[in-house]
């Protein structure tokens, strides 16, 4: 990101914090005029888990530290996409947000281990990995890049989205594909013969509508949240990646909190993350009802071995970047833990 864009994001965050009209000011005693403002960036609106988690977080903090903080929740990607927000958090212009680990891989390449296609068995497998040693190691790596990760969240599985039905990898050959801006995602779609182009999620709808790209992948909730069923009406249930995310804060903000405040924020983040995961499961069902009512088609993925073959080639290419084969083996070993 260039200096001009950084300045723009900084100014946007500052204006949002001062105005407070797009955020949520918690009720607080009149004497709490010195409450610390926490500017939070959210990609979506009030009805989506991405924003509802922050309302819950704010409520929990207010209960335990009444009047100490004011949460200004800036919605609908008004402060930019994930990468732009991450840059603003590193600068301290934005204090908190959610992010997929994909978007933060530019700073922490090892986080891409959580994005490896067809690595995870199910949501429980993801949780065992993020709550165990793999997740703890990554938290340390995030901290080294000024990102304080307090909890992991699960956005759900990513699926293939196309303009016309495509159920096997062969159908992707030569297709212009909107990809997450990370090396792993670029490698994945290249392995299937597509032509990946990194585009921030707020710009994706227009890119698909204008023919800049012809396909993409995303979770079911975001598929409806960004109304993408209008431009890519076919969803093929590949579930190739479980989209893991983080609840994270700016290091510069975090370091100014007292130990008591940090403990409250940590506990609130864990509880809010659990709420998010529950909300997301329910939102996926509602999202698909909305999409199908608008004409979207839901298709089963065919020739699963071909999908997995392309994915495993990515494992080999990305092994060094994600911490070596041992890092992958550690997560695979958790697949059947707990029954």
C-alpha positions, -999 to 999 in steps of 0.1 A, spaced: 0 0 0 14 34 -9 18 64 14 -13 82 0 -35 52 7 -21 48 42 -28 85 48 -64 80 35 -70 51 58 -56 69 88 -78 99 81 -109 78 76 -103 61 109 -97 93 127 -128 109 113 -149 79 121 -136 79 157 -144 116 161 -178 116 145 -191 84 160 -221 85 137 -213 51 121 -203 34 152 -219 23 185 -215 45 216 -222 25 247 -244 41 274 -221 52 302 -222 75 332 -218 112 326 -185 113 345 -169 89 319 -161 116 294 -125 103 293 -136 69 280 -111 56 255 -125 53 219 -118 20 202 -123 22 164 -133 -12 150 -135 -20 113 -161 -44 100 -166 -55 64 -203 -60 66 -235 -46 82 -253 -49 115 -271 -81 105 -240 -101 99 -218 -120 124 -188 -99 114 -204 -69 131 -226 -86 157 -195 -100 173 -183 -65 181 -215 -55 197 -212 -85 219 -176 -78 227 -185 -42 236 -213 -53 259 -190 -77 277 -163 -50 282 -189 -25 294 -202 -50 320 -167 -55 334 -152 -20 329 -182 3 329 -176 36 312 -139 29 304 -143 24 266 -164 36 238 -166 13 208 -169 30 174 -179 2 150 -173 13 114 -193 -10 91 -197 -20 55 -159 -19 46 -160 19 50 -123 17 61 -113 -6 33 -108 -43 28 -90 -67 50 -55 -58 38 -61 -21 41 -75 -25 76 -46 -46 86 -22 -19 75 -42 7 94 -41 -15 125 -3 -18 122 -2 20 121 -25 23 151 -51 42 131 -77 14 137 -76 -4 170 -94 -37 162 -110 -58 135 -115 -94 123 -95 -108 95 -91 -141 77 -56 -155 81 -54 -153 43 -53 -115 44 -26 -115 71 -4 -139 54 15 -110 37 30 -104 71 29 -139 86 33 -164 58 32 -193 83 -5 -185 89 -12 -200 55 -10 -235 70 -46 -229 82 -56 -222 46 -41 -254 31 -68 -269 9 -84 -302 20 -63 -302 51 -91 -300 77 -116 -327 83 -143 -305 98 -149 -274 120 -140 -294 151 -106 -302 135 -100 -265 129 -108 -257 165 -84 -283 178 -56 -268 157 -63 -232 166 -67 -238 203 -37 -261 204 0 -257 197 -4 -247 160 -26 -217 169 -4 -207 198 27 -206 176 9 -184 151 -2 -160 178 34 -154 186 42 -148 149 13 -124 146 25 -105 177 59 -100 160 41 -81 133 21 -58 156 -11 -79 155 -24 -90 189 -46 -120 182 -69 -127 211 -91 -154 196 -96 -174 164 -130 -176 146 -144 -199 119 -160 -182 89 -170 -216 75 -159 -235 44 -150 -218 12 -169 -229 -20 -165 -223 -57 -186 -195 -72 -191 -193 -110 -213 -177 -136 -222 -211 -152 -221 -246 -136 -186 -260 -130 -183 -291 -108 -149 -305 -118 -114 -289 -118 -112 -292 -156 -139 -265 -159 -115 -239 -144 -89 -241 -171 -83 -207 -187 -109 -190 -164 -101 -155 -150 -104 -162 -113 -107 -137 -84 -82 -149 -58 -75 -139 -22 -43 -118 -22 -20 -146 -9 6 -169 -24 -13 -200 -13 -46 -190 -30 -27 -180 -62 -10 -214 -62 -42 -233 -57 -62 -218 -86 -31 -220 -108 -29 -257 -101 -63 -261 -116 -54 -241 -147 -73 -209 -138 -57 -174 -141 -58 -160 -106 -61 -122 -100 -59 -108 -65 -88 -84 -59 -99 -70 -25 -133 -83 -15 -151 -49 -16 -141 -46 -53 -151 -81 -63 -187 -76 -72 -179 -49 -98 -150 -70 -111 -173 -99 -117 -201 -78 -131 -177 -61 -156 -160 -93 -167 -126 -85 -152 -129 -120 -136 -153 -148 -141 -152 -169 -109 -141 -168 -73 -144 -187 -40 -160 -176 -8 -179 -187 23 -217 -191 21 -223 -162 45 -202 -137 26 -217 -150 -7 -250 -136 5 -235 -107 25 -219 -92 -6 -249 -102 -29 -225 -121 -51 -252 -145 -62 -263 -117 -85 -231 -120 -105 -219 -156 -99 -252 -175 -94 -236 -210 -93 -222 -223 -60 -203 -256 -61 -199 -272 -27 -162 -279 -28 -155 -269 9 -118 -268 -2 -107 -245 26 -120 -238 61 -118 -200 64 -101 -194 97 -100 -159 111 -88 -139 140 -101 -113 165 -72 -89 166 -60 -56 180 -33 -31 173 -1 -36 193 2 1 200 -33 2 215 -29 -31 234 3 -19 250 -15 11 265 -40 -11 284 -35 -21 320 -31 -58 329 -67 -57 343 -80 -43 310 -60 -67 289 -75 -96 309 -110 -83 304 -104 -79 266 -90 -114 264 -120 -130 282 -144 -109 261 -127 -119 229 -129 -156 237 -166 -154 246 -174 -132 216 -156 -156 193 -178 -184 205 -208 -163 198 -195 -155 163 -190 -192 155 -226 -200 166 -240 -170 147 -220 -180 116 -235 -215 115 -270 -200 116 -261 -173 91 -249 -198 65 -283 -215 64 -301 -181 61 -276 -169 35 -282 -199 13 -320 -195 15 -316 -158 4 -292 -168 -24 -314 -196 -37 -345 -175 -35 -327 -150 -58 -320 -178 -83 -286 -192 -71 -279 -228 -79 -262 -251 -54 -242 -279 -70 -222 -309 -56 -185 -311 -64 -177 -340 -87 -145 -360 -91 -133 -353 -56 -99 -371 -62 -91 -345 -89 -99 -316 -66 -77 -331 -39 -48 -339 -63 -45 -302 -72 -46 -293 -36 -19 -316 -25 4 -302 -51 0 -269 -33 10 -285 0 43 -295 -15 49 -260 -29 39 -242 2 55 -264 28 86 -242 34 65 -211 37 41 -225 63 67 -239 86 78 -271 69 62 -305 66 62 -308 104 37 -280 107 14 -297 83 18 -331 100 10 -315 134 -24 -304 122 -31 -337 103 -24 -355 136 -53 -336 152 -78 -348 126 -92 -377 146 -85 -364 181 -114 -365 204 -132 -392 183 
